[in-house]
Amino acid sequence: MGDMDGLEVTECTRCPELVDSRSQIVNGTGPADADLLFVGEGPGAQEDEQGEPFVGRSGTVLDDKLRERGLAREDVRITNCVRCRPPENRDPTVEELENCWPYLESEIEQVDPEVIITLGKVPSEHLLDRDVAVTKEAATVEQVDLGGAVRDVLVCVHPAATFYDRSQEESLDAAFDKAAAMADGDSNGQSQLGDF
């Protein structure tokens, strides 16, 4: 694989607490030129163990939602705001988010996606740099200057939200519908299935 022009972070000791709690650095997966870039918060236990973002239950939801829209995990890039597992799965601190930001920004710049999808509150607030009411704002798109260009950022609820609250499913579906349409370069979001 090589180091994919710096998309792989192989060692980093910027966050002492995360260095202590991680078993490995979890880098993004997927094509280095993907149209869709999903950004989560940070690795949990299973991600830390397997070295891949969004494995486990929330990864299954993500995979299912992609598949329903004719996409596979292999077609999209998936990464996180922080690449190391926070202790006890707590939210990353502001300082940890700042420390990891150059890696994320460099990844955004290199992948140069059509649309960035923020999965949940932490990545949405981190990339939009403001408070975000994720459920209310799900499937909305905002233009943000990131990675050397103005980019479309699509707010999405975290896939895990659907475990606890079935009503979140609609928000998730709406965001994924929009993401798939934007990846096709189709601004009005017409489905490929024609009209039923």
HUJOVEN-V282864 format. One line per field, one symbol per residue. phi: phi as a letter, one per 20 degrees, with the letter a starting at -180 (. if undefined). psi: psi as a letter, one per 20 degrees, with the letter a starting at -180 (. if undefined). Layout:
phi = ???
psi = ???
This chain:
phi = .mdllnfeeebacfdgffgfeedaedefcoffcffdceceeafegffffemcfldmfffffgfffffgdmddgfeddcbcfcecffgllffffgfffffeggffffffffflffbddeeofgffffeelafcegffegmedcececlmbeceddfbffgfgffebfffgfffffffgffffffemdfemfffemed
psi = hajlljipohqpkhnghhhhiqhrporqqrqikqhpopoafrqaghghgikpqlraghhggggghghhjkqqhiirppargqjqpqpkkrqqrggggghighggghgggghlqhqpopnagghghghilrppngghjpjqpqpqopljrpqppppqqphhhihiohiiggggggghggggghhjkohikpqiiap.
